[in-house]
Amino acid sequence: MTSTAAISPLNSELAAKKETMHCPVMVPEVLDGLSLRPGGVYVDATLGLGGHTEAILLKCPEIKMVLGLDCDTEALEQAESRLSPFGDRVRFIHSNFIHLHDVLLFNRIGRVDGILMDLGISTFHLENSRRGFSFSRNEPLDMRMDPSGAVTAADMVNKLPLKRLTELIQTYGGERWAKRIAKRIYDRRKTAPILNSTELAEVVANSIPRKYHPRRIHPATRTFQALRIAVNREMDNLKEALDSLPSCLRPEGRVCIISFHSLEDRLVKIAFREDNRLQPLTKKPLVPSPEEMRSNPRARSAKLRIAQYIEPGETQFKLI
Ligand SMILES: C[S@@+](CC[C@H](N)C(=O)[O-])C[C@H]1O[C@@H](n2cnc3c(N)ncnc32)[C@H](O)[C@@H]1O
């Protein structure tokens, strides 16, 4: 984990990137869920381009500090530029959120009043990162959120055994054509490795019979999602982070987690149900308003769960 204090702003690039700025989802619900208090210390464990953190600091200017973590240094650079008006009330940390407990110790913070996790990738990753997250761009097949990660999507596509590739596309993509897709990839890579996103999108699209192509999404959507989840170990990271949350929160401290697919939401739901130090404050996950879903298509699959840390031995009370 390292601080990014010395990063220079990429002015002209940033201006171009603003056109495809990430729009933070469910902002009013998150601000409410965190129950912001003056003097409080909060963690944005998935800082991204800083949209939620900006909203937090605007809503409650008396907050002492927001610690912003991201595993992607490029995202941190952009957040740092956007959040510069807030001065040293925001700290930028390059770290995977699985290390949150250590990050808090290292920064002499201890426990905090609230933690936000807005999972997955941002619009920046799809539109501007040049890392092959999107099937509609011809880019190197990388898909690492943290560019120092060990394995790329190209490694997986070209090296995984057929059985493992099939399982991965099935499990993380929920793709009913996983077997055919994996076999087509496997056959294709015998002639030449698949190295970019357009090539992979074509191979996937060609392995699904045309009459079964989904109508609303690109036929490669699920396979790309599966690879991204696997490359970034998203499920393992989330599980590990969920285990560490109680040790990072003050009594009555809040955690808000926004997930974008059912596998993630299931992990959050189970953690909130089974860890008696985390009291869920929402019976069902909150979803975006119809207006938000209309204006921000990425919000459509968002689900927000909120919980509160209860000191062992304290009585839980029923909410919403
Ligand atoms: C959906 S975006 C967050 C967007 C942000 N809330 C905003 O308003 O701009 C998720 C961010 O979390 C980061 N991320 C994903 N998994 C992470 C992990 N395990 N540790 C740290 N950062 C992670 C990604 O790099 C990405 O920038």
The ligand as an SDF file (V2000), in Angstrom:
LIG
                    3D

 27 29  0  0  0  0  0  0  0  0999 V2000
  -17.6370    1.3960   -9.2070 C   0  0  0  0  0  0  0  0  0  0  0  0
  -16.0680    2.1150   -9.0690 S   0  0  0  0  0  0  0  0  0  0  0  0
  -16.2880    3.3010   -7.7970 C   0  0  0  0  0  0  0  0  0  0  0  0
  -16.7840    4.6050   -8.2810 C   0  0  0  0  0  0  0  0  0  0  0  0
  -16.8380    5.6660   -7.2110 C   0  0  0  0  0  0  0  0  0  0  0  0
  -17.7680    5.3480   -6.1690 N   0  0  0  0  0  0  0  0  0  0  0  0
  -17.1530    7.0210   -7.8080 C   0  0  0  0  0  0  0  0  0  0  0  0
  -18.1550    7.6300   -7.4180 O   0  0  0  0  0  0  0  0  0  0  0  0
  -16.4070    7.5000   -8.6640 O   0  0  0  0  0  0  0  0  0  0  0  0
  -15.1690    0.9140   -8.2220 C   0  0  0  0  0  0  0  0  0  0  0  0
  -13.7250    1.2790   -7.9690 C   0  0  0  0  0  0  0  0  0  0  0  0
  -13.2410    0.3440   -7.0200 O   0  0  0  0  0  0  0  0  0  0  0  0
  -11.9610   -0.0720   -7.3770 C   0  0  0  0  0  0  0  0  0  0  0  0
  -11.8240   -1.4220   -6.8190 N   0  0  0  0  0  0  0  0  0  0  0  0
  -12.4420   -2.5520   -7.2050 C   0  0  0  0  0  0  0  0  0  0  0  0
  -12.0640   -3.5810   -6.4470 N   0  0  0  0  0  0  0  0  0  0  0  0
  -11.1960   -3.0870   -5.5340 C   0  0  0  0  0  0  0  0  0  0  0  0
  -10.4700   -3.6560   -4.4600 C   0  0  0  0  0  0  0  0  0  0  0  0
  -10.5360   -4.9680   -4.1920 N   0  0  0  0  0  0  0  0  0  0  0  0
   -9.6870   -2.8510   -3.7180 N   0  0  0  0  0  0  0  0  0  0  0  0
   -9.6010   -1.5110   -3.9920 C   0  0  0  0  0  0  0  0  0  0  0  0
  -10.2470   -0.9250   -5.0090 N   0  0  0  0  0  0  0  0  0  0  0  0
  -11.0480   -1.6980   -5.7700 C   0  0  0  0  0  0  0  0  0  0  0  0
  -11.9080   -0.0160   -8.8880 C   0  0  0  0  0  0  0  0  0  0  0  0
  -10.6040    0.1800   -9.3420 O   0  0  0  0  0  0  0  0  0  0  0  0
  -12.8300    1.1650   -9.1920 C   0  0  0  0  0  0  0  0  0  0  0  0
  -12.0900    2.3480   -9.3540 O   0  0  0  0  0  0  0  0  0  0  0  0
  1  2  1  0
  2  3  1  0
  2 10  1  0
  3  4  1  0
  4  5  1  0
  5  6  1  0
  5  7  1  0
  7  8  2  0
  7  9  1  0
 10 11  1  0
 11 12  1  0
 11 26  1  0
 12 13  1  0
 13 14  1  0
 13 24  1  0
 14 15  1  0
 14 23  1  0
 15 16  2  0
 16 17  1  0
 17 18  1  0
 17 23  2  0
 18 19  1  0
 18 20  2  0
 20 21  1  0
 21 22  2  0
 22 23  1  0
 24 25  1  0
 24 26  1  0
 26 27  1  0
M  CHG  2   2   1   9  -1
M  END
$$$$
